[in-house]
Amino acid sequence: MLIHEALRIQTGDVVCLVGGGGKTTLMFRLADELTAAGLKVVTTMTTKIFVGQMSRAPARVVRQGEGSLLAQLPGMLAEHGQVLVAGSTLVEEDKVQGLEPALVDRIAAHHSVDAVVIEADGSRRLPFKAPAAHEPVIPSSATVVVPVVGLDVLGRPLTAKHVHRADRVATLTGANLGDSITPAMIAAVLAHPDGGGKAVPASARLIPFLNKVEDKATLVAAQEIARRLLHADGSPTSAVPGPRVDSVLIGAALADDPVVEVWGRTAAVVLAAGQAKRFGVLKQILPWQGVPLVAHVARQAQACSDIAHVIVTAGASSQKVRAALAPSAADPNLSIVDVADWASGQSRSVRAGLRAAQSRAGTLSGALFLLADQPGVSTELLSALVQRHRETLAPVVAPRYEGQRGNPVLFDRRTFVEFGMLTGDVGARSIIRRHEDAIAWVDWPSAEILRDIDTPDDYAAAQLENRPPS
């Protein structure tokens, strides 16, 4: 996956790279991707940049006066697609000064500029750091802030040889100088308001990049860091709450496919608002393995560590559905949502469930829709769908058995606006059809993904099939 796809960059975005080493490589890689996608891109820095690194840009302009700079940009961007803007002052033997944040804001607002990518602090080329009091220097126009860490630092001692401002890392994490650097330590710094979350504008998305992930062991460590960063309080190892992390990129900036996984929050919506007219009774509350059917399905989602929050929609006989869920409802990560206009069609339940998921789970990467009458769905299947989404960010992720699509289905957040247009007695089938050429499939080895309970005969057969051996 390309970096700009993983970051979900759009026209008008201002991306700030902060943290450990690799930012300059990441800046030019991202700018090249955006230019190839047809955007006009300005790269710059708000601190300093090595003179030798400036040659990596296809075109460069050194600031003399603001009016002259802004006048040059349209022509240079039209010719080259990408321009590096630097200050004119040589601050060290081999470094030039960057731009002040207010000027970056004005460049970002210029009609000729589609996106800006900024290196917003330094790290002396070390893979891990915590910022000093005077950094990072992030302009108010920033829409995406990317704290970077090179995971080749894992297992190294917390010393100045491996970490820029190791004493600051120790302060933020409670570690001692000389301790081995762990995934928990990295996660605590990246999410801390005085670490990776420092000076991030309130409206900007915070998206850490876990760089130099080149083997299985490092991937497993990166996944642990990502899970910690997406924990509800934002900083699971610190007493100081951190900012909410939007998502986490895992990869290697120099690789052909620089992002191998994008971790975000996924909510599950269990659709249980219908009256089961075809069945004849409220099938959601029928017994299944000792609990009501809807409670069994909800528990499968609750037991999945890859699900951030579970929503159950209730409509027809809402009180009965709520009573069926009573033991599960004590879980703070489960919410029951009444759909007052459930009789207007399934679209009402789908839309209400998604709205509730977005309200309760924070910024979502995707939403899984489960059917309350499909008890064969397992936590393993739910995790497989979420993992496939991390690897692809496909608009739709669905399971299939022998070429036939089943349920549940995961929808990427880019499709959420389409849910608002659903009407009548339809679910999300029209959204699936709209993206059928881009579905990411999970091939499942058994047929339970195809089976739901529509009739009493279905129920009897499913109970017989799932009866434990005597």
C-alpha positions as CSV (number, residue, x, y, z in Angstrom):
1,M,0.0,0.0,0.0
2,L,1.3,3.5,-0.8
3,I,1.8,6.0,2.0
4,H,-0.7,8.6,0.6
5,E,-3.4,5.9,0.4
6,A,-2.7,4.8,4.0
7,L,-2.8,8.4,5.3
8,R,-6.0,9.0,3.2
9,I,-4.5,12.2,1.9
10,Q,-6.8,14.6,0.0
11,T,-6.4,17.9,-1.8
12,G,-5.8,20.6,0.8
13,D,-4.0,18.4,3.3
14,V,-1.0,19.7,5.2
15,V,1.1,16.8,6.5
16,C,3.6,17.3,9.3
17,L,6.3,14.7,9.9
18,V,7.7,14.7,13.5
19,G,9.7,12.3,15.7
20,G,12.5,9.9,14.8
21,G,14.8,9.5,11.9
22,G,13.5,8.7,8.4
23,K,11.3,11.9,8.1
24,T,13.2,13.3,5.1
25,T,12.9,10.0,3.2
26,L,9.3,9.8,4.1
27,M,8.7,13.4,3.1
28,F,10.1,12.9,-0.4
29,R,8.4,9.5,-0.8
30,L,5.0,10.9,0.1
31,A,5.5,14.0,-2.2
32,D,6.5,11.8,-5.1
33,E,3.4,9.6,-4.6
34,L,1.1,12.7,-4.5
35,T,2.8,14.2,-7.6
36,A,2.3,10.9,-9.4
37,A,-1.4,11.1,-8.4
38,G,-1.7,14.5,-10.1
39,L,-1.4,16.8,-7.1
40,K,0.8,19.9,-7.0
41,V,2.9,19.5,-3.9
42,V,5.2,21.8,-1.8
43,T,7.7,20.2,0.5
44,T,9.4,22.3,3.2
45,M,10.6,22.3,6.8
46,T,9.9,24.4,9.8
47,T,13.3,23.7,11.5
48,K,16.4,22.9,9.4
49,I,17.3,20.7,6.5
50,F,20.6,19.4,5.2
51,V,21.7,21.2,2.1
52,G,22.6,17.8,0.4
53,Q,19.0,16.6,1.0
54,M,17.6,19.4,-1.0
55,S,18.9,17.9,-4.2
56,R,16.3,15.1,-3.8
57,A,13.5,17.5,-4.9
58,P,12.8,17.9,-8.6
59,A,12.7,21.7,-8.2
60,R,13.8,24.0,-5.4
61,V,13.2,27.6,-4.5
62,V,15.1,29.5,-1.7
63,R,13.1,32.2,-0.1
64,Q,14.2,35.7,-0.7
65,G,10.9,37.6,-0.2
66,E,7.4,36.3,0.4
67,G,6.0,38.0,-2.6
68,S,8.6,36.7,-5.0
69,L,8.2,33.2,-3.6
70,L,4.4,33.0,-4.0
71,A,4.7,34.5,-7.5
72,Q,7.1,31.7,-8.5
73,L,5.1,28.8,-7.2
74,P,2.4,28.5,-9.9
75,G,4.9,28.3,-12.7
76,M,7.3,25.9,-11.0
77,L,4.5,23.6,-9.8
78,A,3.0,23.5,-13.3
79,E,6.4,22.5,-14.7
80,H,7.6,20.1,-12.0
81,G,4.6,19.1,-10.0
82,Q,6.6,19.3,-6.8
83,V,8.7,22.1,-5.3
84,L,10.9,22.3,-2.2
85,V,10.8,25.6,-0.5
86,A,13.7,26.4,1.9
87,G,14.9,29.5,3.8
88,S,17.9,31.4,2.6
89,T,19.9,31.4,5.8
90,L,22.8,28.9,6.3
91,V,22.4,28.2,10.0
92,E,25.1,25.5,10.2
93,E,27.9,24.4,7.8
94,D,25.6,22.0,6.0
95,K,22.0,23.1,7.0
96,V,19.6,25.8,5.9
97,Q,16.9,27.4,7.9
98,G,13.3,26.3,7.3
99,L,10.2,28.5,7.1
100,E,8.2,30.1,9.8
101,P,4.8,28.4,10.4
102,A,2.7,31.5,9.3
103,L,4.4,31.4,5.9
104,V,3.7,27.7,5.6
105,D,0.0,28.5,6.3
106,R,0.0,31.0,3.5
107,I,1.7,28.6,1.1
108,A,-0.9,25.9,2.0
109,A,-3.7,28.3,1.2
110,H,-2.2,29.4,-2.2
111,H,-4.5,28.5,-5.1
112,S,-1.6,26.7,-7.0
113,V,-0.9,24.3,-4.1
114,D,-2.8,21.0,-3.6
115,A,-0.8,19.6,-0.7
116,V,2.1,20.5,1.6
117,V,4.5,18.0,3.3
118,I,6.6,19.4,6.1
119,E,9.5,18.1,8.2
120,A,8.7,19.8,11.5
121,D,11.5,18.8,13.8
122,G,14.9,17.1,13.9
123,S,16.3,13.9,15.5
124,R,20.0,13.8,14.6
125,R,19.1,10.8,12.4
126,L,18.3,8.7,15.4
127,P,15.3,6.4,15.1
128,F,13.4,7.5,18.3
129,K,13.0,10.7,20.2
130,A,10.9,12.9,22.5
131,P,10.6,16.6,21.7
132,A,12.2,19.4,23.6
133,A,10.4,22.5,24.8
134,H,10.9,24.4,21.6
135,E,9.6,21.6,19.2
136,P,8.0,20.4,17.1
137,V,7.2,23.5,15.0
138,I,3.7,22.7,13.6
139,P,1.8,25.3,11.6
140,S,-1.9,25.9,12.5
141,S,-2.9,24.7,9.0
142,A,-1.7,21.1,9.7
143,T,-4.4,18.5,8.9
144,V,-2.3,15.4,9.5
145,V,0.6,14.9,12.0
146,V,2.8,11.8,11.6
147,P,5.1,10.9,14.5
148,V,7.8,8.6,13.0
149,V,9.8,5.9,14.9
150,G,12.3,3.4,13.4
151,L,11.6,0.1,15.0
152,D,15.2,-1.0,14.7
153,V,15.5,0.8,18.0
154,L,13.6,-2.0,19.8
155,G,15.8,-3.8,22.3
156,R,18.4,-1.1,22.3
157,P,19.3,0.7,25.6
158,L,17.6,4.0,26.3
159,T,20.8,6.1,25.8
160,A,21.9,9.1,23.7
161,K,23.6,6.7,21.3
162,H,20.2,5.3,20.1
163,V,17.6,7.9,21.2
164,H,17.5,11.6,20.7
165,R,16.8,13.2,24.1
166,A,16.7,9.9,25.9
167,D,16.2,11.7,29.2
168,R,12.9,13.1,27.9
169,V,11.8,9.6,26.9
170,A,12.6,8.4,30.4
171,T,10.6,11.3,31.9
172,L,7.5,10.6,29.7
173,T,7.5,6.8,30.3
174,G,8.8,6.4,33.8
175,A,11.7,4.3,32.4
176,N,15.3,4.5,33.5
177,L,18.2,5.5,31.3
178,G,19.8,2.3,30.1
179,D,16.6,0.3,30.1
180,S,15.8,-1.8,26.9
181,I,13.4,0.0,24.6
182,T,10.1,-1.9,24.5
183,P,6.9,-1.6,22.4
184,A,5.1,-0.2,25.5
185,M,7.7,2.5,25.9
186,I,7.4,3.5,22.2
187,A,3.6,3.5,22.4
188,A,3.6,5.7,25.5
189,V,5.8,8.4,23.8
190,L,3.9,8.4,20.5
191,A,0.6,9.0,22.2
192,H,1.7,11.3,24.9
193,P,0.6,15.0,24.7
194,D,4.3,16.0,25.4
195,G,5.5,13.3,23.0
196,G,4.2,12.4,19.6
197,G,1.0,14.3,20.3
198,K,2.7,17.5,21.2
199,A,1.4,20.7,19.5
200,V,-1.0,18.8,17.3
201,P,-3.9,21.1,16.2
202,A,-7.2,20.0,17.6
203,S,-8.7,19.3,14.1
204,A,-5.6,17.4,12.8
205,R,-5.4,13.6,12.5
206,L,-2.6,12.0,14.5
207,I,-1.2,9.0,12.6
208,P,2.0,7.4,13.8
209,F,4.2,5.7,11.3
210,L,6.1,2.6,12.6
211,N,9.0,2.5,10.2
212,K,11.6,-0.1,9.3
213,V,9.3,-3.1,9.8
214,E,11.1,-5.7,7.7
215,D,10.7,-9.0,9.5
216,K,8.1,-11.0,11.3
217,A,9.4,-10.3,14.8
218,T,9.3,-6.6,14.2
219,L,5.9,-6.8,12.6
220,V,4.5,-8.5,15.8
221,A,6.1,-5.7,17.9
222,A,4.6,-3.1,15.6
223,Q,1.1,-4.7,16.0
224,E,1.5,-4.5,19.8
225,I,2.4,-0.8,19.6
226,A,-0.6,-0.2,17.3
227,R,-3.0,-1.9,19.6
228,R,-1.7,0.1,22.6
229,L,-2.0,3.4,20.6
230,L,-5.6,2.7,19.7
231,H,-6.5,1.9,23.3
232,A,-9.4,3.9,24.6
233,D,-7.4,6.3,26.7
234,G,-4.8,7.0,24.1
235,S,-1.9,6.3,26.4
236,P,-2.2,2.9,28.1
237,T,1.1,3.1,30.0
238,S,0.8,6.7,31.2
239,A,-1.3,8.4,33.8
240,V,-1.5,11.4,31.5
241,P,-4.2,10.9,28.9
242,G,-3.0,11.3,25.3
243,P,-4.7,12.6,22.2
244,R,-6.9,10.2,20.3
245,V,-4.8,8.4,17.6
246,D,-6.7,8.3,14.3
247,S,-4.8,5.3,12.9
248,V,-1.3,3.7,12.8
249,L,0.8,2.9,9.8
250,I,3.1,-0.1,9.8
251,G,5.8,-0.5,7.1
252,A,9.1,0.5,5.7
253,A,9.4,3.9,3.9
254,L,12.1,2.6,1.5
255,A,10.2,-0.6,0.4
256,D,8.3,-1.0,-2.9
257,D,5.1,-1.3,-0.9
258,P,5.9,1.0,2.0
259,V,2.8,0.3,4.2
260,V,2.0,-3.3,5.0
261,E,-0.8,-2.6,7.5
262,V,-3.0,0.3,8.7
263,W,-4.5,-0.1,12.1
264,G,-7.6,1.8,13.1
265,R,-10.7,1.3,15.1
266,T,-13.4,-1.0,13.8
267,A,-16.9,-1.1,15.3
268,A,-19.4,-4.0,15.0
269,V,-23.1,-3.3,14.4
270,V,-25.5,-6.2,15.1
271,L,-28.8,-5.6,13.2
272,A,-31.6,-6.8,15.5
273,A,-34.4,-4.2,14.9
274,G,-36.7,-6.2,12.6
275,Q,-39.9,-8.0,13.7
276,A,-39.0,-11.3,11.9
277,K,-42.3,-11.3,10.1
278,R,-41.3,-14.2,7.8
279,F,-40.3,-16.4,10.8
280,G,-43.5,-15.7,12.7
281,V,-42.0,-14.9,16.1
282,L,-39.2,-12.6,17.3
283,K,-36.3,-14.9,16.4
284,Q,-33.7,-12.6,17.9
285,I,-34.6,-13.8,21.4
286,L,-34.8,-17.6,20.6
287,P,-32.5,-19.7,22.7
288,W,-29.1,-20.6,21.2
289,Q,-26.5,-22.5,23.2
290,G,-28.0,-21.4,26.4
291,V,-28.5,-17.7,25.6
292,P,-30.8,-15.7,23.4
293,L,-29.7,-15.6,19.7
294,V,-29.0,-11.9,19.7
295,A,-26.9,-12.2,22.8
296,H,-24.8,-15.0,21.3
297,V,-24.0,-12.9,18.2
298,A,-23.2,-9.9,20.2
299,R,-20.9,-11.9,22.5
300,Q,-19.0,-13.1,19.4
301,A,-18.3,-9.5,18.5
302,Q,-17.5,-8.6,22.2
303,A,-15.0,-11.4,22.4
304,C,-13.1,-10.2,19.3
305,S,-10.1,-8.1,20.4
306,D,-10.1,-6.4,17.0
307,I,-13.5,-4.8,17.7
308,A,-13.5,-1.5,19.5
309,H,-17.2,-1.2,20.3
310,V,-20.3,-3.3,19.6
311,I,-23.7,-1.7,18.7
312,V,-26.9,-3.6,18.8
313,T,-29.9,-2.1,17.1
314,A,-33.4,-2.7,18.6
315,G,-36.7,-1.8,17.1
316,A,-39.6,-4.3,17.1
317,S,-40.2,-5.5,20.7
318,S,-37.2,-3.4,21.8
319,Q,-37.7,-4.2,25.5
320,K,-37.5,-7.9,24.8
321,V,-34.3,-7.5,22.8
322,R,-32.9,-5.4,25.6
323,A,-33.8,-8.0,28.2
324,A,-32.2,-10.7,26.1
325,L,-29.0,-8.6,26.1
326,A,-29.1,-7.8,29.8
327,P,-26.0,-9.7,30.9
328,S,-24.0,-8.5,28.0
329,A,-25.1,-4.9,28.4
330,A,-22.9,-4.5,31.5
331,D,-20.0,-4.3,29.1
332,P,-19.1,-0.6,28.5
333,N,-18.0,-1.5,25.0
334,L,-21.6,-2.6,24.1
335,S,-24.4,-0.2,23.4
336,I,-28.0,-0.8,22.5
337,V,-29.7,1.7,20.2
338,D,-33.4,2.0,19.7
339,V,-34.5,2.5,16.2
340,A,-37.9,4.3,16.5
341,D,-38.7,4.2,12.8
342,W,-37.6,0.6,12.3
343,A,-40.8,-0.2,10.5
344,S,-39.7,2.1,7.6
345,G,-37.2,-0.5,6.6
346,Q,-33.8,-2.0,7.2
347,S,-32.0,1.1,6.0
348,R,-33.2,2.9,9.2
349,S,-31.5,0.3,11.4
350,V,-28.3,0.3,9.3
351,R,-28.0,4.1,9.5
352,A,-28.8,4.3,13.2
353,G,-26.3,1.6,14.0
354,L,-23.5,3.4,12.1
355,R,-24.3,6.8,13.6
356,A,-24.2,5.2,17.1
357,A,-20.9,3.5,16.3
358,Q,-19.3,6.7,15.2
359,S,-20.5,8.5,18.3
360,R,-19.4,5.9,20.8
361,A,-16.2,4.4,19.3
362,G,-14.5,7.6,18.2
363,T,-12.8,7.9,14.8
364,L,-13.5,4.7,12.9
365,S,-11.5,3.0,10.2
366,G,-14.4,0.7,9.4
367,A,-17.6,-0.8,10.5
368,L,-18.7,-4.5,10.5
369,F,-22.4,-5.3,10.0
370,L,-23.6,-8.6,11.6
371,L,-27.0,-10.2,11.3
372,A,-28.6,-11.2,14.6
373,D,-29.8,-14.4,13.0
374,Q,-26.4,-15.7,11.8
375,P,-25.1,-17.6,14.8
376,G,-22.3,-19.3,13.0
377,V,-20.1,-16.2,12.8
378,S,-16.9,-16.7,14.8
379,T,-14.5,-14.3,16.4
380,E,-11.9,-15.8,14.1
381,L,-13.9,-14.7,11.1
382,L,-14.3,-11.2,12.5
383,S,-10.6,-10.9,13.1
384,A,-9.8,-12.1,9.6
385,L,-12.1,-9.4,8.1
386,V,-10.5,-6.7,10.2
387,Q,-7.0,-7.9,9.3
388,R,-7.8,-8.0,5.6
389,H,-9.0,-4.4,5.9
390,R,-5.7,-3.4,7.6
391,E,-3.8,-4.8,4.7
392,T,-5.9,-3.2,1.9
393,L,-8.2,-0.4,3.2
394,A,-10.6,-1.7,0.6
395,P,-14.0,0.0,0.6
396,V,-15.7,-3.3,1.2
397,V,-14.2,-6.5,2.8
398,A,-16.4,-9.6,2.6
399,P,-16.1,-13.3,3.2
400,R,-16.8,-15.9,0.5
401,Y,-17.3,-19.6,0.5
402,E,-16.8,-21.5,-2.8
403,G,-17.2,-18.2,-4.7
404,Q,-20.4,-17.1,-3.0
405,R,-20.4,-13.9,-0.8
406,G,-21.5,-14.3,2.8
407,N,-21.8,-12.2,5.9
408,P,-20.8,-10.2,7.9
409,V,-19.4,-7.4,5.7
410,L,-16.9,-4.7,6.7
411,F,-17.2,-1.2,5.2
412,D,-14.3,1.3,5.1
413,R,-15.0,4.7,6.4
414,R,-14.9,6.2,2.9
415,T,-18.2,4.6,2.3
416,F,-19.9,6.0,5.4
417,V,-21.4,9.0,3.5
418,E,-23.1,6.5,1.2
419,F,-25.0,5.0,4.2
420,G,-26.7,8.4,4.8
421,M,-28.3,8.0,1.4
422,L,-29.9,4.6,2.0
423,T,-33.7,4.6,2.2
424,G,-36.5,2.0,2.4
425,D,-36.3,-1.7,3.3
426,V,-32.7,-2.2,2.0
427,G,-29.5,-2.8,3.8
428,A,-26.0,-2.0,2.4
429,R,-26.3,-4.2,-0.7
430,S,-26.3,-1.2,-3.0
431,I,-23.1,0.0,-1.5
432,I,-21.5,-3.4,-2.0
433,R,-22.6,-3.4,-5.7
434,R,-21.2,0.0,-6.2
435,H,-17.8,-1.2,-5.0
436,E,-17.9,-4.7,-6.3
437,D,-14.7,-4.3,-8.4
438,A,-12.8,-3.3,-5.3
439,I,-14.0,-5.8,-2.8
440,A,-11.2,-7.4,-0.7
441,W,-12.2,-11.0,-0.2
442,V,-11.6,-13.4,2.8
443,D,-11.9,-16.9,1.5
444,W,-13.5,-18.9,4.3
445,P,-13.2,-22.7,4.5
446,S,-16.8,-23.4,5.7
447,A,-20.4,-22.5,4.8
448,E,-21.6,-20.8,8.0
449,I,-21.0,-17.4,6.5
450,L,-23.9,-18.2,4.0
451,R,-26.4,-19.4,6.6
452,D,-28.9,-17.3,8.5
453,I,-32.2,-18.3,10.2
454,D,-35.2,-17.2,8.1
455,T,-37.7,-19.9,9.0
456,P,-38.5,-22.4,11.8
457,D,-37.0,-25.1,9.7
458,D,-33.8,-23.2,9.4
459,Y,-33.7,-22.8,13.1
460,A,-34.3,-26.5,13.8
461,A,-31.6,-27.5,11.2
462,A,-29.1,-25.0,12.7
463,Q,-29.7,-26.3,16.2
464,L,-29.3,-29.9,15.1
465,E,-26.1,-29.1,13.2
466,N,-24.6,-27.2,16.2
467,R,-25.7,-29.7,18.9
468,P,-22.7,-30.8,20.9
469,P,-21.7,-34.5,20.5
470,S,-23.2,-36.8,23.2
